[in-house]
Amino acid sequence: MSLTRRTLLATTAAALAAPSLAQAPAKVVVIGGGFAGATAARFLQREGVSVTLVEPNAQYISCPFSNAVLAGLRNLSQQTFTYKAIAAQGITIAQQAATQIDAQARRVTLTDGTVLTYDRLVMAPGIDLNFASLPGYDEAASTLMPHAWKAGAQTTLLRQQLEAMPDGGTVIISAPANPFRCPPGPYERASLIAWYLKTNKPKSKLLILDAKDAFSKQSLFTAAWKEIYGDMIEWIGLSGGGKVTEVKARENIFVTEFGEHKADVGNVIPPQRAGRIATIAGATDQTGWCPIDPVTFEAKLVPNIHVIGDAAVGGGMPKSAFAANAQAKACAYAVSALLRGDNPAEPKLINTCYSLVKPDYAISVAGVYAPAKGLLADVQGAGGVSVANAPASVRAAEAHYAEGWYKTITQEVFG
């Protein structure tokens, strides 16, 4: 058909009258409503993207500062946040679990059979506890020897056990090999439980059985333990027989290659892996974690799916709430650029992690990370740790900064 003036005008009028596909917002589904997923959803929506956040829980219970709940310094209600502000921003909340992902068709199936289509999918599934890797430890065993590595009922259970333990009892914490969520977490936990014991049950002891010979902020922690808690805390590393090879939950016994340790209260922090939906999507490798492109956070194993937060292989970047929040922002901008057909800029990410040793004493580590050789690598000369042998006023100031950081990040993500 020849393009006459009449047909040109008719075609133009029809195009103006019909909805423009180019103007329809791109659709992104975000799976997981923690620090990574909730942040990604909010920042994507601000970029003009149509966002559906898939999260089965009506409330989010925060792991950062949950160790303070164990010590009686905070209530679990102070750790609990809703998604009301996120919904009010115009983000659709699907309060269900994602059960299937068809990466080729770009579809997510929910518990009730609802199917969501997407242009890009962002997964922030967090962690699953790898029960199969520790003989004797499973869901049932965790009701006797709690892990409390997902905040909520497990946090309450461990707190109740500590309260019920008689003075003179022994608390044992097992720490896994890397990688796992919040590398300094087991040692902050030991510190705050020791503070509770010192102030309430001073004849008690705390033993850490560790599958590693080194841990985050080790010299700062051990110096603080000696200064504040004397010989109350004992740490046994891998080479000293600290790796737990089996758990006997009914007897509260930790088995190592060197022998058995009987606890009055046993806290088992098992090995971990990416949340199960990441495996269903085909985004995990043999390690159980998700390798990603460090610029776009796109899964290396599945196209059009991006993985952020604890589930991702972050190179030198640890698995923390601060890291998850930073990755989510970078991922949101990258996804927005890709949807526009642009090349995303290389991110430079920051992580800071505070650890309380007692209520008015904190230490910290900070790092800067950038893409290098397919991973997020430490930027040499950036970041650092708290100064050794600092006066009490400096440690108290860091504890104050930690509280301020927590209020700021939770307000940004959930407020």
Secondary structure as a PSIPRED ss2 file (coil, helix, strand):
# PSIPRED VFORMAT (PSIPRED V4.0)

   1 M C   1.000  0.000  0.000
   2 S C   1.000  0.000  0.000
   3 L C   1.000  0.000  0.000
   4 T C   1.000  0.000  0.000
   5 R H   0.000  1.000  0.000
   6 R H   0.000  1.000  0.000
   7 T H   0.000  1.000  0.000
   8 L H   0.000  1.000  0.000
   9 L H   0.000  1.000  0.000
  10 A H   0.000  1.000  0.000
  11 T H   0.000  1.000  0.000
  12 T H   0.000  1.000  0.000
  13 A H   0.000  1.000  0.000
  14 A H   0.000  1.000  0.000
  15 A H   0.000  1.000  0.000
  16 L H   0.000  1.000  0.000
  17 A H   0.000  1.000  0.000
  18 A C   1.000  0.000  0.000
  19 P C   1.000  0.000  0.000
  20 S C   1.000  0.000  0.000
  21 L H   0.000  1.000  0.000
  22 A H   0.000  1.000  0.000
  23 Q H   0.000  1.000  0.000
  24 A C   1.000  0.000  0.000
  25 P C   1.000  0.000  0.000
  26 A C   1.000  0.000  0.000
  27 K E   0.000  0.000  1.000
  28 V E   0.000  0.000  1.000
  29 V E   0.000  0.000  1.000
  30 V E   0.000  0.000  1.000
  31 I E   0.000  0.000  1.000
  32 G C   1.000  0.000  0.000
  33 G C   1.000  0.000  0.000
  34 G C   1.000  0.000  0.000
  35 F H   0.000  1.000  0.000
  36 A H   0.000  1.000  0.000
  37 G H   0.000  1.000  0.000
  38 A H   0.000  1.000  0.000
  39 T H   0.000  1.000  0.000
  40 A H   0.000  1.000  0.000
  41 A H   0.000  1.000  0.000
  42 R H   0.000  1.000  0.000
  43 F H   0.000  1.000  0.000
  44 L H   0.000  1.000  0.000
  45 Q H   0.000  1.000  0.000
  46 R H   0.000  1.000  0.000
  47 E C   1.000  0.000  0.000
  48 G C   1.000  0.000  0.000
  49 V C   1.000  0.000  0.000
  50 S E   0.000  0.000  1.000
  51 V E   0.000  0.000  1.000
  52 T E   0.000  0.000  1.000
  53 L E   0.000  0.000  1.000
  54 V E   0.000  0.000  1.000
  55 E C   1.000  0.000  0.000
  56 P C   1.000  0.000  0.000
  57 N C   1.000  0.000  0.000
  58 A C   1.000  0.000  0.000
  59 Q E   0.000  0.000  1.000
  60 Y E   0.000  0.000  1.000
  61 I E   0.000  0.000  1.000
  62 S C   1.000  0.000  0.000
  63 C C   1.000  0.000  0.000
  64 P C   1.000  0.000  0.000
  65 F C   1.000  0.000  0.000
  66 S H   0.000  1.000  0.000
  67 N H   0.000  1.000  0.000
  68 A H   0.000  1.000  0.000
  69 V H   0.000  1.000  0.000
  70 L H   0.000  1.000  0.000
  71 A C   1.000  0.000  0.000
  72 G C   1.000  0.000  0.000
  73 L C   1.000  0.000  0.000
  74 R C   1.000  0.000  0.000
  75 N C   1.000  0.000  0.000
  76 L H   0.000  1.000  0.000
  77 S H   0.000  1.000  0.000
  78 Q H   0.000  1.000  0.000
  79 Q H   0.000  1.000  0.000
  80 T E   0.000  0.000  1.000
  81 F E   0.000  0.000  1.000
  82 T E   0.000  0.000  1.000
  83 Y C   1.000  0.000  0.000
  84 K H   0.000  1.000  0.000
  85 A H   0.000  1.000  0.000
  86 I H   0.000  1.000  0.000
  87 A H   0.000  1.000  0.000
  88 A H   0.000  1.000  0.000
  89 Q C   1.000  0.000  0.000
  90 G C   1.000  0.000  0.000
  91 I C   1.000  0.000  0.000
  92 T E   0.000  0.000  1.000
  93 I E   0.000  0.000  1.000
  94 A E   0.000  0.000  1.000
  95 Q C   1.000  0.000  0.000
  96 Q C   1.000  0.000  0.000
  97 A C   1.000  0.000  0.000
  98 A E   0.000  0.000  1.000
  99 T E   0.000  0.000  1.000
 100 Q E   0.000  0.000  1.000
 101 I E   0.000  0.000  1.000
 102 D E   0.000  0.000  1.000
 103 A C   1.000  0.000  0.000
 104 Q C   1.000  0.000  0.000
 105 A C   1.000  0.000  0.000
 106 R C   1.000  0.000  0.000
 107 R E   0.000  0.000  1.000
 108 V E   0.000  0.000  1.000
 109 T E   0.000  0.000  1.000
 110 L E   0.000  0.000  1.000
 111 T C   1.000  0.000  0.000
 112 D C   1.000  0.000  0.000
 113 G C   1.000  0.000  0.000
 114 T C   1.000  0.000  0.000
 115 V E   0.000  0.000  1.000
 116 L E   0.000  0.000  1.000
 117 T E   0.000  0.000  1.000
 118 Y C   1.000  0.000  0.000
 119 D C   1.000  0.000  0.000
 120 R E   0.000  0.000  1.000
 121 L E   0.000  0.000  1.000
 122 V E   0.000  0.000  1.000
 123 M E   0.000  0.000  1.000
 124 A C   1.000  0.000  0.000
 125 P C   1.000  0.000  0.000
 126 G C   1.000  0.000  0.000
 127 I E   0.000  0.000  1.000
 128 D E   0.000  0.000  1.000
 129 L E   0.000  0.000  1.000
 130 N C   1.000  0.000  0.000
 131 F H   0.000  1.000  0.000
 132 A H   0.000  1.000  0.000
 133 S H   0.000  1.000  0.000
 134 L C   1.000  0.000  0.000
 135 P C   1.000  0.000  0.000
 136 G C   1.000  0.000  0.000
 137 Y C   1.000  0.000  0.000
 138 D C   1.000  0.000  0.000
 139 E C   1.000  0.000  0.000
 140 A C   1.000  0.000  0.000
 141 A H   0.000  1.000  0.000
 142 S H   0.000  1.000  0.000
 143 T H   0.000  1.000  0.000
 144 L C   1.000  0.000  0.000
 145 M C   1.000  0.000  0.000
 146 P C   1.000  0.000  0.000
 147 H C   1.000  0.000  0.000
 148 A C   1.000  0.000  0.000
 149 W C   1.000  0.000  0.000
 150 K C   1.000  0.000  0.000
 151 A C   1.000  0.000  0.000
 152 G C   1.000  0.000  0.000
 153 A H   0.000  1.000  0.000
 154 Q H   0.000  1.000  0.000
 155 T H   0.000  1.000  0.000
 156 T H   0.000  1.000  0.000
 157 L H   0.000  1.000  0.000
 158 L H   0.000  1.000  0.000
 159 R H   0.000  1.000  0.000
 160 Q H   0.000  1.000  0.000
 161 Q H   0.000  1.000  0.000
 162 L H   0.000  1.000  0.000
 163 E H   0.000  1.000  0.000
 164 A H   0.000  1.000  0.000
 165 M C   1.000  0.000  0.000
 166 P C   1.000  0.000  0.000
 167 D C   1.000  0.000  0.000
 168 G C   1.000  0.000  0.000
 169 G C   1.000  0.000  0.000
 170 T E   0.000  0.000  1.000
 171 V E   0.000  0.000  1.000
 172 I E   0.000  0.000  1.000
 173 I E   0.000  0.000  1.000
 174 S E   0.000  0.000  1.000
 175 A E   0.000  0.000  1.000
 176 P C   1.000  0.000  0.000
 177 A C   1.000  0.000  0.000
 178 N C   1.000  0.000  0.000
 179 P C   1.000  0.000  0.000
 180 F C   1.000  0.000  0.000
 181 R C   1.000  0.000  0.000
 182 C C   1.000  0.000  0.000
 183 P C   1.000  0.000  0.000
 184 P C   1.000  0.000  0.000
 185 G H   0.000  1.000  0.000
 186 P H   0.000  1.000  0.000
 187 Y H   0.000  1.000  0.000
 188 E H   0.000  1.000  0.000
 189 R H   0.000  1.000  0.000
 190 A H   0.000  1.000  0.000
 191 S H   0.000  1.000  0.000
 192 L H   0.000  1.000  0.000
 193 I H   0.000  1.000  0.000
 194 A H   0.000  1.000  0.000
 195 W H   0.000  1.000  0.000
 196 Y H   0.000  1.000  0.000
 197 L H   0.000  1.000  0.000
 198 K H   0.000  1.000  0.000
 199 T H   0.000  1.000  0.000
 200 N H   0.000  1.000  0.000
 201 K C   1.000  0.000  0.000
 202 P C   1.000  0.000  0.000
 203 K C   1.000  0.000  0.000
 204 S C   1.000  0.000  0.000
 205 K E   0.000  0.000  1.000
 206 L E   0.000  0.000  1.000
 207 L E   0.000  0.000  1.000
 208 I E   0.000  0.000  1.000
 209 L E   0.000  0.000  1.000
 210 D E   0.000  0.000  1.000
 211 A C   1.000  0.000  0.000
 212 K C   1.000  0.000  0.000
 213 D C   1.000  0.000  0.000
 214 A C   1.000  0.000  0.000
 215 F C   1.000  0.000  0.000
 216 S C   1.000  0.000  0.000
 217 K C   1.000  0.000  0.000
 218 Q H   0.000  1.000  0.000
 219 S H   0.000  1.000  0.000
 220 L H   0.000  1.000  0.000
 221 F H   0.000  1.000  0.000
 222 T H   0.000  1.000  0.000
 223 A H   0.000  1.000  0.000
 224 A H   0.000  1.000  0.000
 225 W H   0.000  1.000  0.000
 226 K H   0.000  1.000  0.000
 227 E H   0.000  1.000  0.000
 228 I H   0.000  1.000  0.000
 229 Y H   0.000  1.000  0.000
 230 G C   1.000  0.000  0.000
 231 D C   1.000  0.000  0.000
 232 M C   1.000  0.000  0.000
 233 I E   0.000  0.000  1.000
 234 E E   0.000  0.000  1.000
 235 W E   0.000  0.000  1.000
 236 I E   0.000  0.000  1.000
 237 G C   1.000  0.000  0.000
 238 L H   0.000  1.000  0.000
 239 S H   0.000  1.000  0.000
 240 G H   0.000  1.000  0.000
 241 G C   1.000  0.000  0.000
 242 G C   1.000  0.000  0.000
 243 K C   1.000  0.000  0.000
 244 V E   0.000  0.000  1.000
 245 T E   0.000  0.000  1.000
 246 E E   0.000  0.000  1.000
 247 V E   0.000  0.000  1.000
 248 K E   0.000  0.000  1.000
 249 A H   0.000  1.000  0.000
 250 R H   0.000  1.000  0.000
 251 E H   0.000  1.000  0.000
 252 N C   1.000  0.000  0.000
 253 I E   0.000  0.000  1.000
 254 F E   0.000  0.000  1.000
 255 V E   0.000  0.000  1.000
 256 T E   0.000  0.000  1.000
 257 E C   1.000  0.000  0.000
 258 F C   1.000  0.000  0.000
 259 G E   0.000  0.000  1.000
 260 E E   0.000  0.000  1.000
 261 H E   0.000  0.000  1.000
 262 K E   0.000  0.000  1.000
 263 A C   1.000  0.000  0.000
 264 D C   1.000  0.000  0.000
 265 V E   0.000  0.000  1.000
 266 G E   0.000  0.000  1.000
 267 N E   0.000  0.000  1.000
 268 V E   0.000  0.000  1.000
 269 I C   1.000  0.000  0.000
 270 P C   1.000  0.000  0.000
 271 P C   1.000  0.000  0.000
 272 Q E   0.000  0.000  1.000
 273 R E   0.000  0.000  1.000
 274 A E   0.000  0.000  1.000
 275 G C   1.000  0.000  0.000
 276 R H   0.000  1.000  0.000
 277 I H   0.000  1.000  0.000
 278 A H   0.000  1.000  0.000
 279 T H   0.000  1.000  0.000
 280 I H   0.000  1.000  0.000
 281 A C   1.000  0.000  0.000
 282 G C   1.000  0.000  0.000
 283 A C   1.000  0.000  0.000
 284 T C   1.000  0.000  0.000
 285 D C   1.000  0.000  0.000
 286 Q C   1.000  0.000  0.000
 287 T C   1.000  0.000  0.000
 288 G C   1.000  0.000  0.000
 289 W C   1.000  0.000  0.000
 290 C E   0.000  0.000  1.000
 291 P E   0.000  0.000  1.000
 292 I E   0.000  0.000  1.000
 293 D C   1.000  0.000  0.000
 294 P C   1.000  0.000  0.000
 295 V C   1.000  0.000  0.000
 296 T C   1.000  0.000  0.000
 297 F C   1.000  0.000  0.000
 298 E E   0.000  0.000  1.000
 299 A E   0.000  0.000  1.000
 300 K C   1.000  0.000  0.000
 301 L C   1.000  0.000  0.000
 302 V C   1.000  0.000  0.000
 303 P C   1.000  0.000  0.000
 304 N C   1.000  0.000  0.000
 305 I E   0.000  0.000  1.000
 306 H E   0.000  0.000  1.000
 307 V E   0.000  0.000  1.000
 308 I C   1.000  0.000  0.000
 309 G H   0.000  1.000  0.000
 310 D H   0.000  1.000  0.000
 311 A H   0.000  1.000  0.000
 312 A E   0.000  0.000  1.000
 313 V E   0.000  0.000  1.000
 314 G C   1.000  0.000  0.000
 315 G C   1.000  0.000  0.000
 316 G C   1.000  0.000  0.000
 317 M C   1.000  0.000  0.000
 318 P C   1.000  0.000  0.000
 319 K C   1.000  0.000  0.000
 320 S C   1.000  0.000  0.000
 321 A H   0.000  1.000  0.000
 322 F H   0.000  1.000  0.000
 323 A H   0.000  1.000  0.000
 324 A H   0.000  1.000  0.000
 325 N H   0.000  1.000  0.000
 326 A H   0.000  1.000  0.000
 327 Q H   0.000  1.000  0.000
 328 A H   0.000  1.000  0.000
 329 K H   0.000  1.000  0.000
 330 A H   0.000  1.000  0.000
 331 C H   0.000  1.000  0.000
 332 A H   0.000  1.000  0.000
 333 Y H   0.000  1.000  0.000
 334 A H   0.000  1.000  0.000
 335 V H   0.000  1.000  0.000
 336 S H   0.000  1.000  0.000
 337 A H   0.000  1.000  0.000
 338 L H   0.000  1.000  0.000
 339 L H   0.000  1.000  0.000
 340 R H   0.000  1.000  0.000
 341 G C   1.000  0.000  0.000
 342 D C   1.000  0.000  0.000
 343 N C   1.000  0.000  0.000
 344 P C   1.000  0.000  0.000
 345 A C   1.000  0.000  0.000
 346 E C   1.000  0.000  0.000
 347 P C   1.000  0.000  0.000
 348 K C   1.000  0.000  0.000
 349 L E   0.000  0.000  1.000
 350 I E   0.000  0.000  1.000
 351 N E   0.000  0.000  1.000
 352 T E   0.000  0.000  1.000
 353 C E   0.000  0.000  1.000
 354 Y E   0.000  0.000  1.000
 355 S E   0.000  0.000  1.000
 356 L E   0.000  0.000  1.000
 357 V E   0.000  0.000  1.000
 358 K E   0.000  0.000  1.000
 359 P C   1.000  0.000  0.000
 360 D C   1.000  0.000  0.000
 361 Y E   0.000  0.000  1.000
 362 A E   0.000  0.000  1.000
 363 I E   0.000  0.000  1.000
 364 S E   0.000  0.000  1.000
 365 V E   0.000  0.000  1.000
 366 A E   0.000  0.000  1.000
 367 G E   0.000  0.000  1.000
 368 V E   0.000  0.000  1.000
 369 Y E   0.000  0.000  1.000
 370 A E   0.000  0.000  1.000
 371 P E   0.000  0.000  1.000
 372 A E   0.000  0.000  1.000
 373 K C   1.000  0.000  0.000
 374 G C   1.000  0.000  0.000
 375 L E   0.000  0.000  1.000
 376 L E   0.000  0.000  1.000
 377 A E   0.000  0.000  1.000
 378 D E   0.000  0.000  1.000
 379 V C   1.000  0.000  0.000
 380 Q C   1.000  0.000  0.000
 381 G C   1.000  0.000  0.000
 382 A C   1.000  0.000  0.000
 383 G C   1.000  0.000  0.000
 384 G E   0.000  0.000  1.000
 385 V E   0.000  0.000  1.000
 386 S C   1.000  0.000  0.000
 387 V C   1.000  0.000  0.000
 388 A C   1.000  0.000  0.000
 389 N C   1.000  0.000  0.000
 390 A C   1.000  0.000  0.000
 391 P C   1.000  0.000  0.000
 392 A H   0.000  1.000  0.000
 393 S H   0.000  1.000  0.000
 394 V H   0.000  1.000  0.000
 395 R H   0.000  1.000  0.000
 396 A H   0.000  1.000  0.000
 397 A H   0.000  1.000  0.000
 398 E H   0.000  1.000  0.000
 399 A H   0.000  1.000  0.000
 400 H H   0.000  1.000  0.000
 401 Y H   0.000  1.000  0.000
 402 A H   0.000  1.000  0.000
 403 E H   0.000  1.000  0.000
 404 G H   0.000  1.000  0.000
 405 W H   0.000  1.000  0.000
 406 Y H   0.000  1.000  0.000
 407 K H   0.000  1.000  0.000
 408 T H   0.000  1.000  0.000
 409 I H   0.000  1.000  0.000
 410 T H   0.000  1.000  0.000
 411 Q H   0.000  1.000  0.000
 412 E H   0.000  1.000  0.000
 413 V H   0.000  1.000  0.000
 414 F H   0.000  1.000  0.000
 415 G C   1.000  0.000  0.000
